[in-house]
Amino acid sequence: MTGPHPADPPPCLKGTGGPPSARPRHGSSSSGSPCSPGPLAGLRVLDLATLFAGPLAATMLGDFGAEVIKVEHPRRPDPSRGHGPAKDGVGLWWKLLGRNKKTITLDLSRPGGREVLLRLAAEADVVIENFRPGTLEKWDLGWAELSAVNPRLVLTRVTGFGQFGPYARRPGFGTLAEAMSGFAAITGEPDGPPTLPPFGLADSIAALVTSYAVMAALRGRDTTGRGQVVDMAIIEPMLTVLGPQPLWYDQLGYVQQRTGNRSANNAPRNTYRTADGSWVAVSTSAQSIAERVLRLVGRPDVIDEPWFATGAGRAGHADELDAAVGGWIACHDRAEVLAAFEKAEAAIAPVYDIRDVMADEQYQALGSLTDVPDDELGTVRMQNVLFRLSETPGAIRWAGRPHGADTDEVLTGLGMTGREIAGLRAAGAL
C-alpha cells in the first residue's frame, strides 16, 4: 500500500487558528504532537460522488475531522484523477480533492459491491452521491434500502437539476448551472458573448452549500433522532449568489446586462493598467472610499457634483471616472500606485496570477497555502483548510491517495476476512 496509512497518519498540518502566538507558522507541521481531532471527529462520510461538487463537500468535512471513505469504481476511477496537469503520471488535482480521504473500490452495480456498501452505510453518518436520479434505486441502494440499515443516515444527493422536475434526469454539470442561473448572461463585456468561468465555479459554490446542508441535516438529526435526504441542485446555489435579480425583475421588470468590470451600483470600479504593465483593481462601494480615490487622482472637483453622492449616480458617469482614475494609474508603477492608495486608505488590490498568490505576504501570514507530505510526490503545496477555528482547528492529515489504497483496511474494519475480500475482488466487485 502506497501513501501514509490513514490509521497512523503523518504529523498533520493544522488549519491556523487561535491567537497569533499560538498559530503554526506558514507551512509548518505539528510534528511531535498529536493532531487535533477536529470538531467533526466521530462522523463517518461515504463519498460516492465524482466531479466536483460532491467530492469537494466531502473534502471540506474531512478537513475538520470527519472520517471520509472515498468509494470509486474498480475500473473507472474518479475522473478528477486525470483532470488537469499531472506529474510523473500522478494527477495533481486529485491530491487536493482527495486529501483526508481513505480510498476504496466498489462496483455498486454488482451484488457483492452492493452488500459491502450497505454494511458501510450501516456504520456511516453521511452518504454523498451524484448519480443521475434513479441510479441508486436501480441498484437497490436508494433511500428505502439505506435508511432501513441506518435510520440515522443523511443521504446527500448532488445533481445538476435536483431529484425531480422536467430536467431531473438530464446530465448536469457546473457549466450548465453557470449558464442557466443567469451568471454567464451578465458576465463579460457589453458587446461580447456571455462568458463562462475558466474553473469550476458552480461546483465549488455547490460544494460549500452542500457541506452546510449536511451539517444542517445532522443538526436536525440531533433533534429528531432520524436521518433525512439532502437534495442539492447545482443550479440553485448559483442563482442565490447572484443576489436580488429575481426580486428586481419581479418588482421592476429589470434585467441586468453585461457591464464588463464595471458595476451598475457604484463607480469607479474596474481594473486599470499601471505604467509598468501590471494591473490593479479598484472598488468604491463605500461613498467615503470613492471620495478618497478621486482626491488621490487629482479630481476633487467631481466630489461636489450632485450625481457623485450615490453609487448609481457615479455608475452613470463611469466613463469620466474611469478616465480620471485610469489616467492617473497609467502614469505610475504598480508599487507606487499601491502605496499611494494605501496611504490614502482607498481600496485597491493587485491583479494576481498564481505566482503572485504563492508569494503574497498576507496569504503567508494566514497560512492559506501549506506544504503536505506525500509518498508519491514528496511534498505538495496546496490550499490550507478553509477557515480557522480557535479551539478545534481543521487539519490536512494526508494528500489524495492512490486508487483503492485503503480497500483492504476498510473492509477488514467491517469484520470481513481476507478470503471474503479476495472473493469479492475475483468477482469484480472490488
C-alpha positions as CSV (number, residue, x, y, z in Angstrom):
1,M,0.0,0.0,0.0
2,T,1.5,3.4,-1.0
3,G,1.0,6.6,0.9
4,P,0.7,7.1,4.6
5,H,-1.7,4.7,6.3
6,P,-4.8,6.6,7.5
7,A,-4.9,4.6,10.8
8,D,-1.5,6.1,11.6
9,P,-1.2,9.3,9.6
10,P,1.9,11.5,9.4
11,P,2.0,14.7,11.5
12,C,-0.8,16.8,10.3
13,L,-0.8,20.4,9.1
14,K,-3.2,22.3,11.3
15,G,-5.5,24.9,10.0
16,T,-4.2,28.1,11.6
17,G,-6.4,29.4,14.4
18,G,-6.2,30.9,17.8
19,P,-4.2,33.9,18.9
20,P,-1.2,34.8,16.6
21,S,1.3,33.5,19.2
22,A,-0.4,30.0,19.1
23,R,-0.6,29.7,15.3
24,P,1.7,27.4,13.5
25,R,3.9,29.3,11.0
26,H,3.1,29.0,7.3
27,G,3.9,25.6,6.0
28,S,4.8,24.2,9.5
29,S,3.5,21.0,10.8
30,S,2.6,19.8,14.3
31,S,5.3,17.2,14.3
32,G,5.8,15.6,17.7
33,S,2.3,16.3,18.9
34,P,-1.0,14.6,18.1
35,C,-3.3,16.2,15.6
36,S,-6.3,18.0,16.8
37,P,-9.2,15.6,16.2
38,G,-11.3,18.4,14.7
39,P,-14.9,19.3,15.5
40,L,-16.3,16.7,13.2
41,A,-14.3,13.8,14.6
42,G,-16.5,10.7,15.0
43,L,-18.5,11.4,11.8
44,R,-18.1,8.9,9.0
45,V,-18.8,10.1,5.5
46,L,-19.1,7.8,2.4
47,D,-18.1,9.8,-0.7
48,L,-19.6,8.1,-3.7
49,A,-19.6,11.2,-5.9
50,T,-17.4,12.4,-8.8
51,L,-16.6,15.7,-10.5
52,F,-16.6,18.0,-8.4
53,A,-19.3,19.4,-6.1
54,G,-20.0,16.3,-4.1
55,P,-16.4,15.2,-3.6
56,L,-15.3,18.7,-2.6
57,A,-18.0,18.9,0.0
58,A,-16.7,15.6,1.4
59,T,-13.2,17.1,1.4
60,M,-14.4,20.1,3.5
61,L,-16.0,17.7,6.0
62,G,-12.8,15.7,6.2
63,D,-10.7,18.8,6.7
64,F,-12.5,19.3,10.1
65,G,-12.1,15.7,11.4
66,A,-14.8,13.6,9.7
67,E,-13.6,10.1,8.6
68,V,-14.2,10.2,4.8
69,I,-14.2,7.0,2.8
70,K,-14.0,7.7,-0.9
71,V,-15.7,4.9,-2.9
72,E,-14.5,4.6,-6.6
73,H,-15.3,2.1,-9.3
74,P,-12.6,-0.6,-9.5
75,R,-12.1,0.0,-13.2
76,R,-13.2,3.6,-13.6
77,P,-11.5,5.9,-11.0
78,D,-12.9,9.3,-10.2
79,P,-12.2,11.3,-13.4
80,S,-10.6,14.1,-11.3
81,R,-7.6,11.9,-11.0
82,G,-7.0,12.6,-14.7
83,H,-8.1,16.2,-14.8
84,G,-5.5,18.9,-15.5
85,P,-1.8,18.6,-15.3
86,A,0.0,15.6,-13.8
87,K,3.5,14.9,-12.5
88,D,5.1,11.5,-13.1
89,G,1.7,10.2,-14.1
90,V,0.1,11.3,-10.8
91,G,-2.9,13.7,-11.2
92,L,-2.3,16.9,-9.1
93,W,-6.0,17.9,-8.8
94,W,-6.7,14.7,-7.0
95,K,-4.1,15.5,-4.4
96,L,-6.2,18.4,-3.3
97,L,-9.7,16.9,-3.8
98,G,-8.8,13.5,-2.3
99,R,-7.0,14.8,0.8
100,N,-8.0,13.4,4.2
101,K,-9.9,10.6,2.4
102,K,-9.4,6.8,2.6
103,T,-9.8,5.4,-0.9
104,I,-11.6,2.1,-1.6
105,T,-13.0,0.5,-4.7
106,L,-16.5,-1.0,-5.1
107,D,-18.7,-1.8,-8.1
108,L,-22.1,-0.8,-6.7
109,S,-23.9,-2.4,-9.6
110,R,-22.7,-5.9,-8.6
111,P,-24.4,-7.8,-5.7
112,G,-21.1,-8.1,-3.7
113,G,-20.4,-4.4,-4.1
114,R,-24.0,-3.5,-3.1
115,E,-23.7,-5.6,0.1
116,V,-20.5,-4.0,1.1
117,L,-21.9,-0.6,0.6
118,L,-24.9,-1.4,2.8
119,R,-22.6,-2.6,5.5
120,L,-20.6,0.6,5.3
121,A,-23.8,2.7,5.3
122,A,-25.0,0.9,8.4
123,E,-22.0,2.4,10.3
124,A,-21.9,5.8,8.5
125,D,-23.4,9.2,9.3
126,V,-23.5,10.6,5.7
127,V,-23.5,9.3,2.2
128,I,-22.7,11.8,-0.6
129,E,-23.6,10.8,-4.2
130,N,-24.1,12.5,-7.5
131,F,-25.5,9.8,-9.8
132,R,-28.4,10.7,-12.0
133,P,-31.8,10.4,-10.2
134,G,-32.9,6.8,-10.1
135,T,-29.4,5.2,-10.4
136,L,-29.1,4.2,-6.8
137,E,-32.7,2.9,-6.8
138,K,-31.8,0.8,-9.9
139,W,-29.1,-0.9,-7.8
140,D,-31.5,-1.3,-4.8
141,L,-29.4,1.3,-2.9
142,G,-31.9,4.1,-2.7
143,W,-33.2,5.8,0.4
144,A,-35.5,3.0,1.3
145,E,-32.7,0.5,1.5
146,L,-30.1,2.8,3.0
147,S,-32.4,4.1,5.7
148,A,-33.5,0.6,6.5
149,V,-30.0,-0.4,7.5
150,N,-29.4,3.0,9.2
151,P,-32.3,5.2,10.1
152,R,-29.9,8.0,11.3
153,L,-28.2,8.2,7.9
154,V,-28.1,11.5,6.0
155,L,-28.2,10.8,2.2
156,T,-26.9,13.8,0.3
157,R,-27.8,13.8,-3.4
158,V,-25.9,16.4,-5.5
159,T,-27.1,16.7,-9.1
160,G,-27.3,19.4,-11.7
161,F,-31.1,19.9,-11.5
162,G,-32.3,18.1,-8.4
163,Q,-34.2,14.9,-7.9
164,F,-37.5,15.9,-9.6
165,G,-38.8,18.2,-12.3
166,P,-38.6,18.0,-16.1
167,Y,-34.8,18.3,-16.2
168,A,-34.0,16.0,-13.3
169,R,-32.7,13.1,-15.5
170,R,-30.5,15.3,-17.7
171,P,-26.8,15.2,-17.4
172,G,-25.8,18.1,-15.1
173,F,-22.5,19.9,-14.8
174,G,-21.4,23.1,-13.3
175,T,-21.0,24.8,-16.7
176,L,-24.8,24.3,-17.3
177,A,-25.5,25.8,-13.9
178,E,-23.3,28.8,-14.8
179,A,-25.3,29.3,-18.0
180,M,-28.8,28.6,-16.6
181,S,-28.5,30.5,-13.4
182,G,-28.0,33.8,-15.2
183,F,-24.4,34.1,-14.3
184,A,-23.0,33.8,-17.8
185,A,-25.6,36.3,-19.2
186,I,-24.2,39.1,-17.0
187,T,-20.5,38.2,-17.3
188,G,-18.3,39.7,-20.0
189,E,-18.1,42.9,-21.9
190,P,-21.3,44.6,-23.1
191,D,-20.6,43.9,-26.8
192,G,-19.1,40.4,-26.2
193,P,-20.6,37.0,-25.7
194,P,-21.8,35.6,-22.4
195,T,-18.7,34.4,-20.5
196,L,-18.1,31.2,-18.5
197,P,-15.5,31.0,-15.8
198,P,-12.3,29.0,-16.6
199,F,-12.7,26.9,-13.4
200,G,-15.4,25.0,-11.5
201,L,-17.2,28.0,-10.0
202,A,-20.7,26.5,-9.8
203,D,-19.4,23.2,-8.5
204,S,-17.3,24.9,-5.8
205,I,-20.2,27.1,-4.6
206,A,-22.4,24.0,-4.6
207,A,-19.8,22.1,-2.5
208,L,-19.8,24.9,0.1
209,V,-23.5,24.8,0.3
210,T,-23.6,21.0,0.4
211,S,-21.3,20.9,3.4
212,Y,-23.6,23.4,5.1
213,A,-26.6,21.3,4.1
214,V,-25.0,18.2,5.6
215,M,-24.4,20.0,8.9
216,A,-27.9,21.3,9.0
217,A,-29.3,17.8,8.4
218,L,-27.0,16.4,11.1
219,R,-28.3,19.1,13.5
220,G,-31.8,18.1,12.6
221,R,-30.9,14.5,13.4
222,D,-29.9,15.7,16.9
223,T,-33.4,16.9,17.4
224,T,-35.5,14.2,15.7
225,G,-33.2,11.2,16.0
226,R,-33.7,10.4,12.3
227,G,-31.7,10.9,9.2
228,Q,-33.0,12.5,6.1
229,V,-32.3,13.2,2.4
230,V,-30.5,16.3,1.2
231,D,-31.5,17.3,-2.3
232,M,-28.9,19.7,-3.7
233,A,-29.4,21.0,-7.3
234,I,-26.2,22.8,-8.5
235,I,-28.3,25.4,-10.4
236,E,-29.7,26.7,-7.1
237,P,-26.7,28.0,-5.2
238,M,-25.5,29.8,-8.3
239,L,-28.9,31.5,-8.5
240,T,-28.7,32.5,-4.9
241,V,-25.2,34.1,-5.1
242,L,-26.4,36.3,-8.0
243,G,-28.2,38.4,-5.5
244,P,-31.6,40.2,-5.9
245,Q,-32.0,39.7,-9.7
246,P,-35.3,37.8,-9.3
247,L,-36.6,40.5,-7.0
248,W,-35.6,43.2,-9.4
249,Y,-37.3,41.5,-12.3
250,D,-40.4,40.7,-10.2
251,Q,-40.9,44.2,-9.0
252,L,-39.4,46.3,-11.7
253,G,-39.1,44.2,-14.8
254,Y,-35.4,45.0,-14.6
255,V,-32.9,42.6,-16.4
256,Q,-29.3,43.1,-15.6
257,Q,-27.0,43.4,-18.6
258,R,-23.3,42.7,-19.1
259,T,-21.1,45.6,-17.9
260,G,-17.7,44.1,-18.1
261,N,-15.7,45.0,-15.0
262,R,-18.0,47.9,-14.2
263,S,-20.8,47.8,-11.8
264,A,-24.3,49.3,-12.1
265,N,-24.2,50.1,-8.4
266,N,-21.0,52.1,-8.0
267,A,-18.1,53.7,-9.8
268,P,-15.2,53.9,-10.3
269,R,-14.9,50.1,-10.2
270,N,-12.7,48.5,-12.8
271,T,-9.2,47.1,-13.5
272,Y,-6.6,49.6,-14.6
273,R,-3.2,49.1,-16.1
274,T,-0.1,50.6,-14.4
275,A,2.9,52.2,-16.1
276,D,5.0,49.1,-15.7
277,G,2.3,46.9,-17.4
278,S,0.7,45.4,-14.3
279,W,-2.9,45.6,-13.4
280,V,-4.8,46.7,-10.3
281,A,-8.4,46.5,-9.3
282,V,-10.2,49.4,-7.6
283,S,-13.5,49.3,-5.7
284,T,-15.5,52.2,-4.4
285,S,-18.6,50.5,-2.9
286,A,-18.4,53.0,0.0
287,Q,-19.0,56.7,-0.6
288,S,-16.1,57.7,1.6
289,I,-13.7,55.5,-0.4
290,A,-14.9,57.0,-3.7
291,E,-14.2,60.4,-2.4
292,R,-10.7,59.4,-1.3
293,V,-9.9,57.9,-4.7
294,L,-10.9,61.0,-6.6
295,R,-8.9,63.2,-4.3
296,L,-5.9,61.0,-4.8
297,V,-6.1,61.1,-8.6
298,G,-6.4,64.8,-8.6
299,R,-10.1,65.2,-9.4
300,P,-11.7,66.5,-6.1
301,D,-13.9,68.7,-8.2
302,V,-16.3,65.9,-9.1
303,I,-17.0,65.1,-5.5
304,D,-19.3,68.1,-5.2
305,E,-21.3,67.0,-8.3
306,P,-24.9,66.0,-7.3
307,W,-24.5,62.7,-9.1
308,F,-21.4,61.7,-7.1
309,A,-23.5,61.4,-3.9
310,T,-24.8,57.9,-4.8
311,G,-23.3,54.7,-6.2
312,A,-25.8,54.6,-9.0
313,G,-25.2,58.2,-9.8
314,R,-21.4,57.6,-10.1
315,A,-22.1,54.5,-12.2
316,G,-23.9,56.7,-14.7
317,H,-20.7,58.7,-15.1
318,A,-18.3,55.7,-15.2
319,D,-16.6,56.9,-18.4
320,E,-15.5,60.1,-16.8
321,L,-14.4,58.5,-13.5
322,D,-12.6,55.7,-15.3
323,A,-10.7,58.2,-17.4
324,A,-9.6,60.1,-14.2
325,V,-8.6,57.0,-12.2
326,G,-7.2,55.1,-15.2
327,G,-5.2,58.1,-16.4
328,W,-3.5,58.6,-13.0
329,I,-2.8,54.9,-12.5
330,A,-1.3,54.7,-16.0
331,C,1.4,57.2,-15.0
332,H,2.7,55.2,-12.1
333,D,4.3,51.8,-11.5
334,R,2.2,49.3,-9.6
335,A,4.2,49.6,-6.4
336,E,3.7,53.4,-6.4
337,V,0.0,53.0,-7.1
338,L,-0.5,50.5,-4.3
339,A,1.5,52.6,-1.8
340,A,-0.4,55.8,-2.7
341,F,-3.8,54.1,-2.3
342,E,-2.8,52.5,1.0
343,K,-1.7,55.9,2.3
344,A,-5.0,57.4,1.2
345,E,-6.9,54.5,2.8
346,A,-8.5,53.8,-0.5
347,A,-9.5,50.2,-1.7
348,I,-7.2,48.6,-4.2
349,A,-5.6,45.2,-4.9
350,P,-3.1,44.0,-7.4
351,V,-4.4,41.6,-10.0
352,Y,-2.6,38.4,-9.2
353,D,-1.8,35.3,-11.1
354,I,-1.0,32.1,-9.1
355,R,2.7,33.1,-8.9
356,D,1.8,36.2,-7.0
357,V,-0.7,34.4,-4.8
358,M,2.0,31.9,-3.7
359,A,4.4,34.7,-2.8
360,D,2.0,37.1,-1.1
361,E,2.7,38.1,2.5
362,Q,-0.9,38.2,3.6
363,Y,-1.6,34.6,2.4
364,Q,1.7,33.6,4.1
365,A,0.6,35.3,7.3
366,L,-2.8,33.4,7.2
367,G,-1.2,30.1,6.3
368,S,-3.6,29.9,3.3
369,L,-1.2,27.7,1.5
370,T,0.7,24.9,3.1
371,D,3.1,22.0,2.4
372,V,1.7,18.5,2.7
373,P,4.0,15.4,2.8
374,D,3.1,12.9,0.1
375,D,4.7,9.4,-0.6
376,E,4.1,9.7,-4.3
377,L,5.4,13.2,-5.0
378,G,7.4,14.1,-1.9
379,T,5.8,17.3,-0.8
380,V,2.9,19.2,-2.4
381,R,1.7,22.7,-1.7
382,M,-2.0,23.3,-1.7
383,Q,-4.7,25.4,-0.1
384,N,-5.0,25.0,3.6
385,V,-8.3,24.3,5.4
386,L,-10.9,26.8,4.6
387,F,-11.2,28.8,7.8
388,R,-9.6,29.0,11.2
389,L,-11.2,27.8,14.5
390,S,-9.5,28.9,17.7
391,E,-10.3,25.8,19.7
392,T,-10.8,22.9,17.3
393,P,-8.9,23.7,14.1
394,G,-9.1,21.6,11.0
395,A,-6.1,19.8,9.6
396,I,-4.7,18.2,6.5
397,R,-3.7,14.7,7.5
398,W,-2.7,13.5,4.1
399,A,-3.0,14.4,0.4
400,G,-5.1,12.4,-2.1
401,R,-4.1,8.7,-2.0
402,P,-3.8,6.1,-4.8
403,H,-6.9,4.5,-6.3
404,G,-8.2,1.8,-3.9
405,A,-5.3,2.2,-1.5
406,D,-7.4,1.5,1.7
407,T,-9.8,-1.1,0.4
408,D,-8.4,-4.0,2.4
409,E,-8.1,-1.9,5.6
410,V,-11.6,-0.5,5.4
411,L,-13.2,-3.9,4.6
412,T,-11.2,-5.6,7.4
413,G,-12.6,-3.0,9.7
414,L,-16.1,-4.2,8.8
415,G,-15.1,-7.7,10.0
416,M,-14.5,-9.2,6.5
417,T,-11.9,-11.9,6.2
418,G,-9.1,-12.0,3.7
419,R,-10.8,-14.8,1.9
420,E,-14.0,-12.8,1.6
421,I,-12.2,-9.8,0.3
422,A,-10.3,-11.9,-2.2
423,G,-13.5,-13.4,-3.4
424,L,-15.1,-10.0,-4.0
425,R,-12.0,-8.9,-5.9
426,A,-12.1,-12.0,-8.0
427,A,-15.8,-11.4,-8.8
428,G,-15.0,-7.8,-9.9
429,A,-16.9,-6.2,-7.1
430,L,-13.7,-4.6,-5.7
